[in-house]
Amino acid sequence: MAANLGDIIPAPLSVDPDPGGDFTIDSATVIARSGGSEATSVSDWLAELLRHGTGFALPVAAGAARAGSVIALELGDADSSLGDEGYTLAVSPGSVVIRAAAGAGLFHGAETLRQLLPAGIETAGGRGPWIVSGGKIVDRPRYPWRGAMLDVARHFFSVADVERYIDEIALYKINVLHLHLTDDQGWRIAISGWPRLTAVGGSTEVGGGAGGYYTQDQYRQIVAYAASRYVTVVPEIDGPGHVNAALAAYPELTCSGTAPPLYTGIEVGFSSLCVGKPVTYRFLDDVLGQLAAMTPGPYIAIGGDEAKSTPPEDYVAFIEKAVQIVAAHGKTAVGWSEMAAVPLPSGTGIVAEYWDTSDNGESLRTAVQDDVRIVLAPGNRAYLDQKYDDNTTLGLVWAGPTSVETAYDWDPTSYEVPAGQVEGVEAPLFSETLTTMSDIEQMAFPRLPGIAEIGWSPQSTHDWSSYRLRLAAQAPRWEAMNLDFYRSPEVSWPAG
Ligand code: TNX
C-alpha cells in the first residue's frame, strides 16, 4: 500500500494530497535530471537505490523530459524562500518532479521520495507495486543544524560503520555528523609528526579492546562520503580534559612530565592538558591545523566539557587559545556549553552545545549575552546513549532513562535562549556501553528520528499521538535495511 503523502519523518512543512494524482514506477520509468553536476550525483544516487529495490532499468537522462513516466530532479529555478535545503515534490500520474535551489534540497527531496515508497524498496528486487501518492509537498527545515554525534573514542567504529550511520541519519535529513574523535580511552585520528597519538593512544578502548584509529585518508573518505549525503562532518578533539590517551602517548603534554597509563574505564574528569606549557599549543596547532585542512565544513569542535582537573583560570586560558587556533585555521570553534561561559573577544563566533540540564541553563547565560550560536542537545531528551527504560541493557542512566516520547516531546524554544540564537539540535551518542553497529542502531532507533523531526519540522506539526503512528510505519523499512532498533512498548509496531 502506498504511504499517504506526507506520512514521512520529519514531517514536511506543507502537504497537499491529490487523490487522483498517484504515480507508479514501472519498467518504462525514466529519471530526468537537469541543472548541473549535483543534479547528476543526486540522480545517480536515487537511480541506484530505485534500481536495486525495483529491479527496473531506470535510465538517467539529461534534460527536463516529461513524456511517459518520469522522475525528474531539477536543480535551480526553485522558490527562493525554501533555501538551499528546501525542495518541492510534485506527484502526478505522469511524473514525480523534485525541484530545489541547491543539491542539498534535491537530496532531501529524493530521501522524501524514498520514504514515500514501500519498505520493499530497501531490498534487492523488492515487491511492488511502486505507487507514490499524488499531490505536492513543499518543504524546508526549521533549523540549519540538525546533528548526530558519534563517539568513536570510547569504542572505536570502522569506516564502514560510520558510513552506514551516515546513510541512516541522512534518511531523516540530519545534516551534521559530529565525530567525537578523542577521549581518555582513545585517540582515533592520525596526526603527522605525532605518531604515538595513534600508535599508543589509539591502541585500546573501554573494556580493554584493541581500539583503532583512522588514517588521514580514511578520515577524508568519511568526510567525502558524508558530503555525498549532504552531511557536514564536525570533528572534535576534546580538551583540556578527556585527554588521557594523548597524555599516555606524549608525557611532555602533562605538567609532571610523566605519562599516565592507558585508561579503559568510564570515569570522566580526571585528565588535563598542561595549560601553561608551550608544547601544549604546538600540539594543538598541529592537530587542529591538520584537521582543518582535511575538513571542508566550517567547524572544528574543541570539547571543553567536564574539565574537572583543570584549574578554572587555566580552563579560561586554554579555551581562549584553542578558539584562536581554530580561527587561525579558518574555522569556527564548536564546544560543549561550559565553554560558552568563557569571555571571548567580541565578534568571536562560536557554537556552544547545551547538554547538561542539571545546571538550569546557567552555562548558557554568558553565551546568550555574547550572542553565541546555540545547539540544543539536552541530556535528558537528546542523548541517545541513555537507557530507554528498565528493560534496556545497553546505555547509561545519568540523564535518563529517556523514552521515545521523552526524546520526541520537547521544543527547542522552551530553553532560556533567544529563539534567534538557536542554530539547531543534536543527538549525541556516547559509546561507553556500545561495541557494535547493532548497539549503535538500537540506541539511535527509534529515538533519532524524533530529534531529526524537532530540528526540521515546524512546531505546528509536533504531535506525539500522530508521530508515533508515522514512527511505527518506519519499522518495515528498518527491517528491510537490516537496521536494528528497540521495539519500545510505547509504539504499536506492525507485526514483523
Ligand atoms: C557526559 S556530554 C559527557 C561524556 C560522556 C557522556 C555520557 C559531555 C559533554 N560529556 O563524557 O560520555 O556524558 O552520556
Residues whose N, C-alpha, C, O or C-beta is under 5 A from the ligand:
A	BS01	TNX	V268 D305 W336 W355 D385 F430
